[in-house]
Amino acid sequence: CMVRHYKFNVVMKNTSKLCSSKPIVTVNGKFPGPTLVAREDDTVLVKVVNHVKYNVSIHWHGIRQLRTGWADGPAYITQCPIQPGQNFVYNFTITGQRGTLWWHAHILWLRATVHGAIVILPKRGVPYPFPTPYKEEVVILGEWWKSDVEAVVNEAMKSGLAPNVSDAHTINGHPGPVSTCPSQGGFTLPVRSGKTYMLRIINAALNEELFFKIAGHQLTVVEVDAAYVKPFKTDTVLITPGQTTNVLLTADRNSGKYLVAAAPFMDAPIAVDNVTASATLHYSGTLSSVATTLTAPPPQNATPVATKFSNALRSLNSKKYPARVPLTIDHSLFFTIGLGVNPCATCVNGSRVVADINNITFVMPKISLLQAHFFNISGVFTDDFPGNPPIAYNYTGTQPTNFQTIKGTKVYRLAYNSTVQLVLQDTGMLTPENHPIHLHGFNFFEVGRGIGNFNPKQDPKNFNLVDPVERNTIGVPSGGWVAIRFRADNPGVWFMHCHLEVHTTWGLKMAFVVDNGKGPNESLLPPPPDLPKC
Ligand code: C2O
């Protein structure tokens, strides 16, 4: 294994999309940003230099950061932000992971344009558990606002209402040939007939779950969130913000051009941007004058398509890549997730939309939780995050009339190596919405999912404890639930939140504190000397 050095200069860059330009925050002037390539077991050092007027921090989404929580990146959770003119070296080792992950800014809404792929190759000489593809390609799905993204969210926070939706979705930075500005073209994937390609698909969009589809071609899913799955064929991939999906694409046509589409999925469309992003699959030798074969992605509310895809995912669970599902449970947690309304004197309606977990709307601290934890600084957080909702009710039926939530910086404490079962129940309060929940520092297993209220007596009988899919971000269905399990084998402070940026902003977030173990390699390492100060 080796040490890889990267330099990320955070700089403004004037960028043109949808036939209009604006300055955006980028890494090294690129949108999407540079791909970070490493092998399993490599150590990666990324020097981030902040040349913009905003505070910055970068998160390595899905990298486990075993004992190196200081390098995880969420601002005010594991570090104070890198201030303008300052820099910080993220130093971490990639342990026991290979596949596709991604990095993104983890402060304000900067991740709209500050994101890129992480490609982790298997150890040298170790093959993929599927035929080696002829070529590999990163495919990043994103969103584009014509106006300044920070202005959009600031306006929403002032008004107490929902922020404006984006003006387009993007594929590798481009709205594409089927958009309001076709003259700016789009991303083209050149292929040769008969060859197989691996697409490393990443959903970097701020606020939209997406369907991904290529006209006239089937896709074979082989990996999600840097964990191998039992390969299966599909014509549509469902991918939530935060998730990554590797698919094999066999170019089994002789020639032609085929449309690639990324379109939003939402059970209950409310203010959803329904602009489909497009790109082109182009067989070599095909004249550019040849018409593109179009494709129709599933409609926005195609829940059956989404459910079918989610249910098809299984861990590979081979001898070499066993699924290590915790079979006993130390902490059995039940979290309701949803939206609420809190009073707000200065807001448009005298109230603001908030979001919560177990009725707690998380309040960001002034210094990082990890520092407070490590240095025993009191008054920053309390470790009384409720493991169950404050009142039991019919979560998807008749609901309490009081939508008001409690504000607090509360964490849930776990002993080193304890096992956790967490049921995430969407309440469908206010509006029914899906929530892609992301847990930092761990992979977890999705042992069950269902629609309606979780039934603690019946549903666990049907849990899959053999080959459940392993991942770091899970789409909790609207008015439904998901049960996950993980082992708390990573000491530190670990953020868990909805990966729809608007919901995180509204407070749909919390953190786990995992205490040190007693063994020699079971404690959090000390902070790096250049850790930013608040
Ligand atoms: Cu990809 Cu806390 O996020």
Residues whose N, C-alpha, C, O or C-beta is under 5 A from the ligand:
A	BS01	C2O	H61 G242
